[in-house]
Amino acid sequence: MPLRKWVKSANFAIEGILHAAKTQRHLRYHFYSAAIVLLASYILGVSRTEFLIISLSVIAVLLAEMLNTAIEAIVDIISTEHNEKARIVKDIAAGAVFVTAFGVAVVGYIILFPYIRDVFNKGLYITKHSKEEIAIMSFILVLILVVITKATTGKGHPLRGGLPSGHAALAFSVWVAITYITENFITSILCFTLAVLIAQSRIIRKIHTRWEVILGSLMGALVTFLLFRLFS
């Protein structure tokens, strides 16, 4: 598949995520919860296996909520008037979300409770992580924040327009991460220049306003900087 078509397909897919986040309050709550749980797991220092289980559990909840949204939309298209069977279908889909969320809550409790108990007994100790792990976590959190912010403002597409600029946010997140990983001035300058060019291109092509690009750049850089200061 040509790169242009792949990017277009990815934009449609992410647009679906953004539309669901804009229109479904519960999905936005799940995104908030996902960011908080992943960050808390990182702070508490869960093992890699436990972190993988938590990550997959978070994905399962988001997936269930999005499928529920899609099913409700299909039912509304097929059945424009009140229908008992349509109500049952919606209830079952909502029940699937509830079962998934409840199961994930139990899994989270089993994994995180010993770590939280240690915090009360011994005090909070922020676990340190490798720079590569922090870079990946920063990228994920910045992406989640971009989706949440665009869903809250209700403007723009995931890869085009709206507040903030996702391209600028991710570009400056990568710049800060590479600066910490390489600790090389020349490499940092080159990456910063590339991030500025990416951000500037969004303004030149009139995809974003200057304010949207600035906020996106600050979001990506500050979140990544704070995570590296916190965990490294």
C-alpha positions as a printed NumPy array, in Angstrom:
array([[  0.   ,   0.   ,   0.   ],
       [  1.456,   3.418,  -0.984],
       [  2.476,   5.629,   1.896],
       [ -0.121,   8.282,   1.017],
       [ -2.96 ,   5.737,   1.137],
       [ -1.635,   4.284,   4.382],
       [ -1.555,   7.718,   5.998],
       [ -5.078,   8.415,   4.736],
       [ -6.348,   5.107,   6.148],
       [ -4.606,   5.795,   9.457],
       [ -6.22 ,   9.232,   9.549],
       [ -9.667,   7.678,   9.075],
       [ -8.981,   5.167,  11.845],
       [ -7.768,   7.793,  14.295],
       [-10.674,  10.025,  13.269],
       [-12.961,   7.244,  14.462],
       [-11.21 ,   7.229,  17.824],
       [-11.453,  11.016,  18.066],
       [-15.119,  11.067,  17.079],
       [-15.915,   8.459,  19.719],
       [-13.97 ,  10.448,  22.321],
       [-15.796,  13.653,  21.341],
       [-19.275,  12.123,  21.517],
       [-18.903,   9.547,  24.297],
       [-18.255,  10.914,  27.766],
       [-17.42 ,   7.486,  29.164],
       [-14.708,   6.923,  26.562],
       [-13.079,  10.187,  27.592],
       [-13.144,   8.962,  31.2  ],
       [-11.469,   5.744,  30.058],
       [ -8.73 ,   7.734,  28.348],
       [ -8.195,   9.76 ,  31.539],
       [ -8.064,   6.537,  33.541],
       [ -5.657,   4.948,  31.061],
       [ -3.193,   7.824,  31.388],
       [ -3.44 ,   7.821,  35.19 ],
       [ -3.11 ,   4.04 ,  35.566],
       [ -0.149,   3.775,  33.188],
       [  1.645,   6.67 ,  34.884],
       [  0.913,   5.27 ,  38.367],
       [  2.198,   1.847,  37.319],
       [  5.385,   3.481,  36.088],
       [  5.815,   5.416,  39.326],
       [  5.2  ,   2.362,  41.511],
       [  7.638,   0.273,  39.476],
       [  5.534,  -2.737,  38.527],
       [  7.382,  -5.508,  36.717],
       [  7.436,  -5.648,  32.927],
       [  5.042,  -8.592,  32.879],
       [  2.62 ,  -6.792,  35.194],
       [  2.905,  -3.605,  33.156],
       [  2.146,  -5.577,  29.992],
       [ -0.958,  -7.082,  31.632],
       [ -2.137,  -3.639,  32.766],
       [ -1.525,  -2.159,  29.313],
       [ -3.476,  -4.935,  27.591],
       [ -6.269,  -4.529,  30.138],
       [ -6.47 ,  -0.788,  29.43 ],
       [ -6.61 ,  -1.506,  25.692],
       [ -9.409,  -4.036,  26.285],
       [-11.551,  -1.447,  28.084],
       [-11.016,   1.181,  25.372],
       [-11.766,  -1.384,  22.68 ],
       [-14.96 ,  -2.544,  24.402],
       [-16.212,   1.036,  24.788],
       [-15.496,   1.842,  21.143],
       [-17.233,  -1.327,  19.923],
       [-20.205,  -0.434,  22.115],
       [-20.321,   3.011,  20.494],
       [-20.173,   1.479,  17.01 ],
       [-22.946,  -1.002,  17.826],
       [-25.178,   1.762,  19.185],
       [-24.633,   3.799,  16.012],
       [-25.534,   0.81 ,  13.804],
       [-28.664,   0.086,  15.846],
       [-29.761,   3.728,  15.58 ],
       [-29.36 ,   3.592,  11.791],
       [-31.289,   0.328,  11.409],
       [-33.994,   1.066,  13.961],
       [-35.049,   4.711,  13.776],
       [-38.036,   4.162,  16.07 ],
       [-38.261,   2.678,  19.552],
       [-37.743,  -1.058,  19.352],
       [-37.47 ,  -3.505,  22.242],
       [-34.956,  -5.695,  20.438],
       [-32.83 ,  -2.662,  19.628],
       [-32.846,  -1.739,  23.309],
       [-31.74 ,  -5.276,  24.21 ],
       [-28.852,  -5.113,  21.732],
       [-27.681,  -1.809,  23.233],
       [-27.997,  -3.17 ,  26.761],
       [-25.944,  -6.249,  25.895],
       [-23.237,  -4.101,  24.313],
       [-23.187,  -1.85 ,  27.38 ],
       [-23.056,  -4.954,  29.56 ],
       [-19.986,  -6.145,  27.675],
       [-18.261,  -2.871,  28.537],
       [-19.27 ,  -3.245,  32.187],
       [-17.962,  -6.831,  32.392],
       [-14.68 ,  -5.801,  30.752],
       [-14.228,  -2.769,  33.019],
       [-15.068,  -4.805,  36.128],
       [-12.621,  -7.535,  35.174],
       [ -9.899,  -4.999,  34.479],
       [-10.569,  -3.323,  37.832],
       [-10.062,  -6.684,  39.563],
       [ -6.826,  -7.298,  37.635],
       [ -5.608,  -3.79 ,  38.483],
       [ -6.416,  -4.305,  42.149],
       [ -4.543,  -7.628,  42.293],
       [ -1.452,  -6.166,  40.634],
       [ -1.323,  -2.684,  42.144],
       [ -2.536,  -3.289,  45.701],
       [  0.803,  -4.699,  47.014],
       [  2.649,  -1.7  ,  45.572],
       [  0.146,   0.79 ,  46.998],
       [  0.35 ,  -0.951,  50.399],
       [  4.141,  -0.567,  50.33 ],
       [  3.702,   3.158,  49.689],
       [  1.659,   3.484,  52.904],
       [  4.079,   1.323,  54.884],
       [  7.413,   2.574,  53.553],
       [  6.594,   5.845,  51.838],
       [  6.554,   6.75 ,  48.144],
       [  9.641,   5.864,  46.154],
       [  9.576,   6.72 ,  42.461],
       [ 11.09 ,   3.853,  40.498],
       [ 13.736,   4.776,  37.959],
       [ 13.535,   3.535,  34.369],
       [ 15.772,   3.383,  31.333],
       [ 15.765,   6.377,  29.013],
       [ 14.362,   4.296,  26.163],
       [ 11.391,   3.202,  28.307],
       [ 10.721,   6.792,  29.361],
       [ 10.81 ,   7.908,  25.724],
       [  8.154,   5.338,  24.769],
       [  5.969,   6.231,  27.764],
       [  6.292,   9.946,  26.931],
       [  5.231,   9.343,  23.338],
       [  2.17 ,   7.356,  24.465],
       [  1.092,   9.921,  27.082],
       [  1.551,  12.852,  24.694],
       [ -0.569,  11.035,  22.109],
       [ -3.3  ,  10.372,  24.693],
       [ -3.232,  14.029,  25.779],
       [ -3.57 ,  15.177,  22.162],
       [ -6.627,  12.948,  21.661],
       [ -8.195,  14.092,  24.951],
       [ -7.559,  17.784,  24.224],
       [ -8.973,  17.581,  20.693],
       [-11.966,  15.645,  21.995],
       [-12.548,  18.304,  24.668],
       [-12.271,  21.258,  22.298],
       [-14.263,  19.421,  19.628],
       [-12.236,  20.878,  16.766],
       [-10.038,  19.405,  14.065],
       [ -9.095,  15.937,  12.888],
       [ -6.529,  13.719,  14.621],
       [ -3.85 ,  14.367,  12.006],
       [ -5.198,  17.594,  10.584],
       [ -6.246,  20.814,  12.297],
       [ -7.581,  21.481,  15.756],
       [ -6.056,  22.259,  19.112],
       [ -3.292,  21.257,  19.704],
       [ -1.103,  20.26 ,  16.761],
       [ -0.433,  16.548,  17.199],
       [  2.501,  16.628,  14.773],
       [  4.177,  19.428,  16.717],
       [  3.511,  17.742,  20.066],
       [  5.005,  14.412,  18.991],
       [  7.919,  16.048,  17.141],
       [  9.004,  18.056,  20.19 ],
       [  8.462,  15.028,  22.439],
       [ 10.897,  13.084,  20.249],
       [ 13.35 ,  15.997,  20.348],
       [ 13.461,  16.078,  24.15 ],
       [ 13.689,  12.277,  24.351],
       [ 16.576,  12.091,  21.889],
       [ 18.356,  14.904,  23.746],
       [ 18.206,  12.93 ,  27.007],
       [ 19.101,   9.606,  25.369],
       [ 22.083,  10.786,  23.31 ],
       [ 23.268,  13.655,  25.554],
       [ 24.838,  15.06 ,  22.391],
       [ 24.528,  18.774,  21.606],
       [ 24.793,  18.438,  17.815],
       [ 22.211,  15.645,  17.705],
       [ 19.884,  17.685,  19.901],
       [ 20.204,  20.752,  17.657],
       [ 19.507,  18.689,  14.535],
       [ 16.43 ,  17.095,  16.102],
       [ 15.215,  20.464,  17.364],
       [ 15.601,  21.932,  13.869],
       [ 13.63 ,  19.033,  12.399],
       [ 10.882,  19.477,  15.019],
       [ 10.676,  23.207,  14.226],
       [ 10.421,  22.458,  10.502],
       [  7.606,  19.958,  11.116],
       [  5.763,  22.469,  13.292],
       [  6.319,  25.281,  10.784],
       [  5.02 ,  23.128,   7.923],
       [  1.663,  22.819,   9.709],
       [  1.39 ,  26.626,   9.701],
       [  2.597,  27.088,   6.13 ],
       [  0.078,  24.534,   4.827],
       [ -2.612,  26.305,   6.888],
       [ -3.484,  23.104,   8.703],
       [ -2.948,  24.709,  12.117],
       [ -2.787,  28.212,  13.483],
       [  0.411,  29.484,  15.063],
       [ -1.218,  29.238,  18.517],
       [ -2.205,  25.58 ,  17.986],
       [  1.324,  24.704,  16.928],
       [  2.895,  26.53 ,  19.878],
       [  0.617,  24.789,  22.372],
       [  1.292,  21.418,  20.768],
       [  5.051,  22.007,  20.876],
       [  4.925,  23.043,  24.532],
       [  2.749,  20.066,  25.439],
       [  5.083,  17.539,  23.827],
       [  8.274,  19.096,  25.166],
       [  7.065,  19.752,  28.734],
       [  5.422,  16.346,  29.259],
       [  8.512,  14.53 ,  28.006],
       [ 10.853,  16.755,  30.022],
       [  8.878,  16.202,  33.223],
       [  8.793,  12.425,  32.734],
       [ 12.559,  12.272,  32.174],
       [ 13.155,  14.427,  35.259],
       [ 10.83 ,  12.219,  37.263],
       [ 11.978,   8.748,  36.196],
       [ 15.613,   9.045,  35.088]])
